[in-house]
């Protein structure tokens, strides 16, 4: 069910609490969307589409235009309505599913995202993780839009295993066993370019392969409340999160974080690991 930016903070928080996600929230103006798409096209030209499909990770630390997306007032208004006035930027990643109609791969080998919960990977306690999906392209059923199972954020962390089907885009190649996924309750979350969805870190979600001739590109941003703290979590050896380079605080005023604010946040997280 689409929500509008005129919905009150209390209404957004209540709906999010009930279903674990919000969808079709308008964020970018036509000009902002055009500029973001042009800037992303330059990254595609520089790195190639095989790389930009999933490897543009935390590039908000390098490109001002990407950092600006994480600080967009319409994004932070919703994030703070749900998490509270003090939030920390945890992580960001571009995820693109490119057209595959000309591929000689079988459908079961095409890139997809298996059923999973984000909290499986983050090792965060003391507060929830909220994920934003900001669409740079239309995200529809035919090109592999996000699918969620409402209310599953209240079920706790479910077991995950290595994915059986090839093509899983998740870095750790894990999935929730199919017998634990209530697929009959699946809700599709289509977005127009410039819109966003947000979901809880415990919400069960996935996305199918892109079977269309159109790209599906989105920018995933993850936030936590400032009261959250890291805990030890078992990850595959190749998965590593560098706390010193990831966390950025957004003060209640919404102003651009200063170096002093960023350092104080990093220090807080560093101390909690000692």
DOTI-154996 format. One record per residue (C-alpha): residue number from 0; residue in one letter; x, y, z. Coordinates in Angstrom, 2 decimals. Layout:
N
{NUM, "A", {X, Y, Z}};
...
// end
This chain:
274
{0, "X", {0.00, 0.00, 0.00}};
{1, "X", {1.58, 3.33, -1.05}};
{2, "X", {2.10, 5.97, 1.61}};
{3, "X", {2.45, 9.71, 1.02}};
{4, "X", {4.94, 12.12, 2.50}};
{5, "X", {1.98, 14.03, 4.01}};
{6, "X", {1.22, 11.09, 6.31}};
{7, "X", {2.01, 12.09, 9.88}};
{8, "X", {5.06, 10.74, 11.69}};
{9, "X", {2.84, 8.88, 14.15}};
{10, "X", {0.90, 7.23, 11.31}};
{11, "X", {4.10, 6.23, 9.51}};
{12, "X", {5.54, 4.79, 12.71}};
{13, "X", {2.35, 2.85, 13.50}};
{14, "X", {2.04, 1.38, 10.02}};
{15, "X", {5.74, 0.48, 9.93}};
{16, "X", {5.45, -1.15, 13.33}};
{17, "X", {2.51, -3.27, 12.15}};
{18, "X", {3.76, -4.47, 8.77}};
{19, "X", {7.53, -3.93, 8.92}};
{20, "X", {7.77, -1.80, 5.79}};
{21, "X", {6.50, 1.27, 3.93}};
{22, "X", {6.44, 1.58, 0.16}};
{23, "X", {6.08, 4.02, -2.75}};
{24, "X", {7.23, 7.10, -0.83}};
{25, "X", {8.18, 9.94, -3.19}};
{26, "X", {11.69, 11.30, -2.64}};
{27, "X", {13.54, 12.67, -5.67}};
{28, "X", {12.34, 15.48, -7.91}};
{29, "X", {12.67, 15.04, -11.67}};
{30, "X", {15.84, 17.14, -11.65}};
{31, "X", {17.35, 15.23, -8.71}};
{32, "X", {16.55, 11.91, -10.35}};
{33, "X", {18.05, 13.00, -13.66}};
{34, "X", {21.27, 14.14, -11.97}};
{35, "X", {21.58, 10.90, -9.96}};
{36, "X", {21.03, 8.74, -13.03}};
{37, "X", {23.60, 10.71, -15.02}};
{38, "X", {26.15, 10.40, -12.21}};
{39, "X", {25.51, 6.65, -11.93}};
{40, "X", {25.94, 6.27, -15.69}};
{41, "X", {29.43, 7.69, -15.29}};
{42, "X", {30.20, 5.00, -12.73}};
{43, "X", {28.94, 2.35, -15.15}};
{44, "X", {31.24, 3.72, -17.84}};
{45, "X", {34.17, 3.82, -15.43}};
{46, "X", {33.79, 0.41, -13.79}};
{47, "X", {31.59, -1.63, -16.14}};
{48, "X", {28.16, -3.08, -15.47}};
{49, "X", {29.44, -6.36, -14.07}};
{50, "X", {31.07, -4.39, -11.26}};
{51, "X", {28.28, -1.84, -10.72}};
{52, "X", {25.65, -4.57, -10.38}};
{53, "X", {26.61, -5.14, -6.73}};
{54, "X", {30.10, -3.86, -5.88}};
{55, "X", {29.51, -0.14, -5.37}};
{56, "X", {29.57, -0.47, -1.60}};
{57, "X", {29.76, 2.52, 0.77}};
{58, "X", {30.70, 4.84, -2.08}};
{59, "X", {28.94, 7.64, -0.20}};
{60, "X", {32.37, 8.02, 1.42}};
{61, "X", {33.87, 8.90, -1.97}};
{62, "X", {31.20, 10.72, -3.98}};
{63, "X", {29.41, 13.80, -2.68}};
{64, "X", {26.33, 13.14, -4.81}};
{65, "X", {25.92, 9.72, -3.19}};
{66, "X", {26.34, 11.16, 0.31}};
{67, "X", {23.68, 13.73, -0.59}};
{68, "X", {21.23, 10.91, -1.29}};
{69, "X", {21.82, 9.48, 2.19}};
{70, "X", {21.10, 12.94, 3.64}};
{71, "X", {18.09, 13.76, 1.50}};
{72, "X", {15.50, 15.51, 3.71}};
{73, "X", {12.64, 13.30, 2.47}};
{74, "X", {14.66, 10.18, 3.29}};
{75, "X", {15.69, 11.38, 6.74}};
{76, "X", {12.20, 12.61, 7.60}};
{77, "X", {10.87, 9.06, 7.28}};
{78, "X", {13.91, 7.42, 8.87}};
{79, "X", {13.73, 9.70, 11.91}};
{80, "X", {9.96, 9.28, 12.20}};
{81, "X", {10.60, 5.57, 12.68}};
{82, "X", {13.98, 5.38, 14.47}};
{83, "X", {13.91, 8.65, 16.41}};
{84, "X", {15.75, 11.97, 15.97}};
{85, "X", {19.33, 10.66, 16.31}};
{86, "X", {20.34, 8.21, 13.59}};
{87, "X", {23.55, 6.75, 12.22}};
{88, "X", {24.25, 5.87, 8.60}};
{89, "X", {25.41, 2.26, 8.79}};
{90, "X", {25.99, 1.20, 5.21}};
{91, "X", {25.08, 1.83, 1.57}};
{92, "X", {25.17, -0.13, -1.66}};
{93, "X", {23.92, 0.19, -5.24}};
{94, "X", {22.15, -2.92, -6.48}};
{95, "X", {21.45, -3.25, -10.20}};
{96, "X", {19.81, -6.05, -12.13}};
{97, "X", {20.66, -5.57, -15.77}};
{98, "X", {18.55, -6.86, -18.68}};
{99, "X", {19.10, -10.54, -19.27}};
{100, "X", {16.85, -11.37, -22.22}};
{101, "X", {19.86, -11.82, -24.48}};
{102, "X", {21.65, -14.03, -21.99}};
{103, "X", {22.13, -17.69, -22.78}};
{104, "X", {21.77, -18.59, -19.14}};
{105, "X", {18.72, -20.52, -17.96}};
{106, "X", {16.16, -18.57, -15.92}};
{107, "X", {17.11, -20.44, -12.75}};
{108, "X", {20.68, -19.10, -13.07}};
{109, "X", {19.80, -15.42, -13.48}};
{110, "X", {20.71, -12.96, -10.68}};
{111, "X", {18.11, -12.79, -7.91}};
{112, "X", {18.01, -12.09, -4.18}};
{113, "X", {17.00, -15.02, -1.99}};
{114, "X", {14.57, -14.80, 0.93}};
{115, "X", {16.54, -13.38, 3.85}};
{116, "X", {16.62, -10.94, 6.78}};
{117, "X", {19.14, -8.10, 6.82}};
{118, "X", {19.82, -8.47, 10.54}};
{119, "X", {21.41, -11.84, 9.83}};
{120, "X", {24.54, -10.01, 8.67}};
{121, "X", {24.93, -6.85, 10.72}};
{122, "X", {25.59, -7.86, 14.32}};
{123, "X", {23.65, -4.92, 15.73}};
{124, "X", {21.86, -4.79, 19.08}};
{125, "X", {20.20, -2.06, 21.12}};
{126, "X", {18.11, -0.87, 18.20}};
{127, "X", {16.69, -1.88, 14.83}};
{128, "X", {18.30, -1.62, 11.41}};
{129, "X", {16.17, 0.20, 8.84}};
{130, "X", {16.87, -0.32, 5.12}};
{131, "X", {15.93, 2.20, 2.45}};
{132, "X", {15.53, 1.17, -1.19}};
{133, "X", {15.71, 4.32, -3.32}};
{134, "X", {14.80, 3.55, -6.93}};
{135, "X", {16.87, 5.09, -9.73}};
{136, "X", {14.79, 3.07, -12.23}};
{137, "X", {11.21, 1.88, -12.16}};
{138, "X", {11.18, -1.27, -10.05}};
{139, "X", {8.36, -3.52, -11.23}};
{140, "X", {7.38, -7.17, -11.19}};
{141, "X", {8.93, -7.88, -14.58}};
{142, "X", {12.34, -6.48, -13.67}};
{143, "X", {12.57, -7.98, -10.20}};
{144, "X", {10.97, -5.60, -7.71}};
{145, "X", {11.27, -6.09, -3.95}};
{146, "X", {8.94, -8.67, -2.39}};
{147, "X", {8.17, -8.74, 1.33}};
{148, "X", {6.20, -10.85, 3.76}};
{149, "X", {4.38, -8.37, 6.04}};
{150, "X", {4.67, -8.82, 9.78}};
{151, "X", {7.63, -11.21, 9.69}};
{152, "X", {9.78, -8.60, 11.46}};
{153, "X", {7.95, -9.74, 14.62}};
{154, "X", {9.08, -13.36, 14.24}};
{155, "X", {12.68, -12.89, 15.36}};
{156, "X", {15.76, -14.01, 13.47}};
{157, "X", {15.09, -17.10, 11.36}};
{158, "X", {17.65, -19.78, 10.43}};
{159, "X", {19.60, -19.18, 7.21}};
{160, "X", {21.50, -21.68, 5.08}};
{161, "X", {23.62, -21.63, 1.93}};
{162, "X", {21.38, -20.91, -1.05}};
{163, "X", {20.47, -23.97, -3.10}};
{164, "X", {19.70, -22.14, -6.33}};
{165, "X", {22.59, -20.48, -8.25}};
{166, "X", {22.54, -16.75, -8.99}};
{167, "X", {21.91, -15.39, -5.49}};
{168, "X", {23.27, -11.82, -5.35}};
{169, "X", {23.72, -11.80, -1.57}};
{170, "X", {27.41, -11.55, -0.67}};
{171, "X", {27.24, -14.46, 1.77}};
{172, "X", {24.98, -16.53, -0.55}};
{173, "X", {22.49, -17.42, 2.17}};
{174, "X", {18.74, -17.93, 2.24}};
{175, "X", {15.95, -18.78, 4.64}};
{176, "X", {14.86, -22.41, 4.05}};
{177, "X", {11.74, -22.45, 1.86}};
{178, "X", {9.74, -24.39, 4.45}};
{179, "X", {10.04, -21.37, 6.79}};
{180, "X", {8.90, -18.82, 4.20}};
{181, "X", {5.17, -18.13, 3.92}};
{182, "X", {5.28, -17.35, 0.22}};
{183, "X", {1.49, -17.24, 0.00}};
{184, "X", {1.61, -13.98, 2.00}};
{185, "X", {4.11, -12.30, -0.35}};
{186, "X", {3.48, -8.64, -1.21}};
{187, "X", {5.17, -6.98, -4.20}};
{188, "X", {6.55, -3.47, -3.59}};
{189, "X", {6.75, -1.78, -7.01}};
{190, "X", {8.39, 1.64, -7.15}};
{191, "X", {8.60, 4.37, -9.74}};
{192, "X", {12.03, 5.93, -10.26}};
{193, "X", {12.56, 8.51, -7.51}};
{194, "X", {10.41, 6.68, -4.98}};
{195, "X", {11.63, 4.66, -2.01}};
{196, "X", {10.54, 1.84, 0.23}};
{197, "X", {11.81, 1.22, 3.76}};
{198, "X", {11.84, -2.02, 5.69}};
{199, "X", {12.87, -3.43, 9.07}};
{200, "X", {16.04, -5.47, 9.38}};
{201, "X", {14.05, -8.52, 10.49}};
{202, "X", {11.50, -8.38, 7.66}};
{203, "X", {11.69, -11.41, 5.37}};
{204, "X", {12.18, -10.18, 1.79}};
{205, "X", {13.56, -11.16, -1.60}};
{206, "X", {13.46, -10.28, -5.30}};
{207, "X", {13.18, -12.27, -8.52}};
{208, "X", {15.42, -12.07, -11.60}};
{209, "X", {15.04, -9.24, -14.10}};
{210, "X", {13.14, -10.79, -17.00}};
{211, "X", {12.60, -7.49, -18.82}};
{212, "X", {14.67, -5.48, -21.30}};
{213, "X", {15.02, -2.68, -18.74}};
{214, "X", {17.60, -2.14, -16.00}};
{215, "X", {16.47, -2.13, -12.38}};
{216, "X", {18.84, -0.04, -10.29}};
{217, "X", {18.35, 1.02, -6.68}};
{218, "X", {20.37, 2.57, -3.88}};
{219, "X", {20.13, 0.72, -0.57}};
{220, "X", {20.87, 2.78, 2.55}};
{221, "X", {20.85, 1.38, 6.07}};
{222, "X", {20.38, 3.39, 9.25}};
{223, "X", {20.37, 2.60, 12.96}};
{224, "X", {19.40, 4.72, 15.98}};
{225, "X", {22.35, 6.17, 17.89}};
{226, "X", {21.59, 3.90, 20.87}};
{227, "X", {22.43, 0.80, 18.81}};
{228, "X", {25.75, -0.96, 19.28}};
{229, "X", {27.68, -3.76, 17.55}};
{230, "X", {27.81, -7.30, 18.88}};
{231, "X", {29.81, -10.28, 17.72}};
{232, "X", {28.17, -12.16, 14.88}};
{233, "X", {29.41, -15.19, 12.95}};
{234, "X", {30.10, -14.23, 9.34}};
{235, "X", {31.95, -16.02, 6.56}};
{236, "X", {35.64, -15.13, 6.61}};
{237, "X", {35.44, -12.95, 3.49}};
{238, "X", {32.76, -10.64, 4.97}};
{239, "X", {34.18, -7.67, 6.87}};
{240, "X", {32.70, -4.40, 8.07}};
{241, "X", {35.08, -1.55, 8.86}};
{242, "X", {33.44, 0.50, 11.58}};
{243, "X", {35.93, 3.31, 11.26}};
{244, "X", {34.85, 4.08, 7.70}};
{245, "X", {31.14, 3.33, 7.71}};
{246, "X", {29.33, 5.14, 10.49}};
{247, "X", {28.16, 8.71, 10.02}};
{248, "X", {25.89, 10.54, 12.46}};
{249, "X", {22.99, 12.74, 11.42}};
{250, "X", {22.20, 15.17, 14.24}};
{251, "X", {18.53, 16.08, 14.91}};
{252, "X", {18.94, 19.40, 13.11}};
{253, "X", {19.50, 17.55, 9.86}};
{254, "X", {22.63, 19.57, 9.13}};
{255, "X", {25.60, 18.03, 7.35}};
{256, "X", {27.65, 16.02, 9.86}};
{257, "X", {30.88, 17.67, 10.88}};
{258, "X", {34.14, 15.79, 11.22}};
{259, "X", {33.86, 16.20, 14.99}};
{260, "X", {30.43, 14.57, 15.02}};
{261, "X", {31.59, 11.72, 12.81}};
{262, "X", {34.65, 11.07, 14.97}};
{263, "X", {32.65, 11.08, 18.20}};
{264, "X", {30.31, 8.47, 16.74}};
{265, "X", {33.19, 6.30, 15.60}};
{266, "X", {34.77, 6.56, 19.01}};
{267, "X", {31.53, 5.46, 20.66}};
{268, "X", {31.34, 2.35, 18.47}};
{269, "X", {35.04, 1.59, 18.81}};
{270, "X", {34.81, 1.65, 22.61}};
{271, "X", {31.87, -0.75, 22.57}};
{272, "X", {34.04, -3.30, 20.78}};
{273, "X", {36.82, -3.24, 23.37}};
// end
